[in-house]
Amino acid sequence: MHALIVVAHPDPDSFTHRVAAELARGIAEAPGGHTAEIADLAAEGFDPRYNNADRAGYGAGSAPPPDVLLEQQRIDRCQALVLVYPVYWWSFPALLKGWIDRVFSNGWAYRESPGQKLVKLLGRLPVHLVAIGGADAGTYDRHGYLPAMKTQIEHGIFDYCGAPIAGSRFLLDSHARARGALLEAAHDLGRGLFIQQSCGSGSAHGGPERQVACSQRAGKSLHAL
Ligand SMILES: Cc1cc2nc3c(=O)[nH]c(=O)nc-3n(C[C@H](O)[C@H](O)[C@H](O)COP(=O)(O)O)c2cc1C
């Protein structure tokens, strides 16, 4: 299986990029011959600004702009979408938010038209989220940032399109904590990514016992690290 790892950080030497590289290495080293490709949105010069060509295509059934089409095509080629990003203001960085705004378009990610019921089009696309935050877990707990981000990102974006959230991780306190341990955790996540995905989560995929068994096989795979 093939994973597309989308990274939104301007510095290729940043911790965020090192996390993405470790994930890719873990995926490639896992049994099963899996592959991973890194989409470095900053280096590729993706323009996150929603523009009039995007607007013209919105719901009109016309083809999206060429840069958006290329992004949709590379997502269509993968069996897992992994988003690796620094938390900026308790959310996605603007580059990644703009990528979602433009690429997850009406007609490709979902279908919506006046008087019609919403059709979710991305049921085939498991999504893994890896957020790197400078603040510590206590800060996230005290202010309710984890549920807020979960509602906004997991429910508001991916559930809307029907894309299942196969994993959601927060690597917190990223400046103060030993980064080696976080990188090791990222590597483990990569190794377990497709195992966890094939196990699924929750009762729709075999119930809690199966989930626990799968999590053990996948290594450190549940929630905040
Ligand atoms: C503009 C900006 C906003 C940030 N907002 C948050 C935030 O809301 N919560 C948080 O935990 N960290 C925040 N941080 C810290 C980053 O998440 C952290 O520095 C980054 O993930 C570390 O990875 P890096 O070394 O790859 O940049 C922010 C950093 C910047 C530059």
The ligand as a Tripos MOL2 file, in Angstrom:
@<TRIPOS>MOLECULE
LIG
   31    33     1     0     0
SMALL
NO_CHARGES

@<TRIPOS>ATOM
      1 C1          2.8120   31.0220   14.3540 C.3       1 LIG1
      2 C2          2.9630   29.9730   15.4050 C.ar      1 LIG1
      3 C3          1.8680   29.6160   16.1610 C.ar      1 LIG1
      4 C4          1.9830   28.5990   17.0990 C.ar      1 LIG1
      5 N1          0.8820   28.2300   17.7910 N.ar      1 LIG1
      6 C5          0.9440   27.1610   18.6270 C.ar      1 LIG1
      7 C6         -0.2250   26.6970   19.2690 C.ar      1 LIG1
      8 O1         -1.3020   27.2350   19.1230 O.2       1 LIG1
      9 N2         -0.1020   25.6100   20.0700 N.ar      1 LIG1
     10 C7          1.0720   24.9530   20.2560 C.ar      1 LIG1
     11 O2          1.0920   23.9380   20.9650 O.2       1 LIG1
     12 N3          2.2090   25.3810   19.6400 N.ar      1 LIG1
     13 C8          2.1640   26.4680   18.8450 C.ar      1 LIG1
     14 N4          3.2900   26.8930   18.1960 N.ar      1 LIG1
     15 C9          4.5340   26.1340   18.3930 C.3       1 LIG1
     16 C10         4.7050   25.1490   17.2560 C.3       1 LIG1
     17 O3          3.6620   24.2280   17.1800 O.3       1 LIG1
     18 C11         6.0290   24.4160   17.4480 C.3       1 LIG1
     19 O4          7.0240   25.3830   17.4970 O.3       1 LIG1
     20 C12         6.3070   23.5190   16.3270 C.3       1 LIG1
     21 O5          5.3860   22.4990   16.2220 O.3       1 LIG1
     22 C13         7.6760   22.8880   16.5170 C.3       1 LIG1
     23 O6          8.0300   22.2860   15.3480 O.3       1 LIG1
     24 P1          9.1690   22.8710   14.3780 P.3       1 LIG1
     25 O7         10.4380   22.8960   15.2110 O.co2     1 LIG1
     26 O8          9.1860   21.8860   13.2750 O.co2     1 LIG1
     27 O9          8.7600   24.2670   13.9650 O.co2     1 LIG1
     28 C14         3.2280   27.9380   17.3010 C.ar      1 LIG1
     29 C15         4.3380   28.3360   16.5420 C.ar      1 LIG1
     30 C16         4.2100   29.3310   15.6120 C.ar      1 LIG1
     31 C17         5.4270   29.7230   14.8030 C.3       1 LIG1
@<TRIPOS>BOND
     1     1     2 1
     2     2     3 ar
     3     2    30 ar
     4     3     4 ar
     5     4     5 ar
     6     4    28 ar
     7     5     6 ar
     8     6     7 ar
     9     6    13 1
    10     7     8 2
    11     7     9 ar
    12     9    10 ar
    13    10    11 2
    14    10    12 ar
    15    12    13 ar
    16    13    14 ar
    17    14    15 1
    18    14    28 ar
    19    15    16 1
    20    16    17 1
    21    16    18 1
    22    18    19 1
    23    18    20 1
    24    20    21 1
    25    20    22 1
    26    22    23 1
    27    23    24 1
    28    24    25 2
    29    24    26 1
    30    24    27 1
    31    28    29 ar
    32    29    30 ar
    33    30    31 1
@<TRIPOS>SUBSTRUCTURE
     1 LIG1         1 GROUP 0 **** ****
